[in-house]
């Protein structure tokens, strides 16, 4: 019983970390696209 609780907690932690990494990747892509768009308007 305890092992399943630990397993769920670890998998949730990994999932949250994964989502944070993916989110940061999307933010960087957004930032790069915005920077390129801004430079093209100059």
C-alpha positions as CSV (number, residue, x, y, z in Angstrom):
1,X,0.0,0.0,0.0
2,X,2.7,2.4,1.0
3,X,4.7,1.7,-2.2
4,X,1.8,2.6,-4.4
5,X,1.4,5.9,-2.6
6,X,5.1,6.6,-3.1
7,X,4.8,5.6,-6.7
8,X,1.9,7.9,-7.3
9,X,3.6,10.8,-5.5
10,X,6.8,10.3,-7.6
11,X,4.9,10.1,-10.9
12,X,3.0,13.3,-10.1
13,X,6.2,15.0,-9.2
14,X,7.8,13.9,-12.5
15,X,4.8,14.9,-14.5
16,X,4.8,18.4,-13.0
17,X,8.5,18.7,-13.7
18,X,7.9,17.5,-17.2
19,X,5.2,20.1,-17.7
20,X,7.4,22.9,-16.4
21,X,10.2,21.9,-18.8
22,X,7.7,21.8,-21.7
23,X,6.2,25.1,-20.7
24,X,9.6,26.8,-20.5
25,X,10.4,25.4,-24.0
26,X,7.2,26.9,-25.4
27,X,7.9,30.2,-23.7
28,X,11.4,30.3,-25.3
29,X,9.9,29.5,-28.7
30,X,7.3,32.3,-28.2
31,X,10.0,34.7,-27.1
32,X,12.2,33.8,-30.1
33,X,9.3,34.2,-32.5
34,X,8.3,37.6,-31.0
35,X,11.9,38.7,-31.2
36,X,12.2,37.8,-34.9
37,X,8.9,39.5,-35.6
38,X,10.0,42.6,-33.8
39,X,13.3,42.7,-35.7
40,X,11.5,42.3,-39.0
41,X,9.5,45.4,-38.3
42,X,12.6,47.6,-37.7
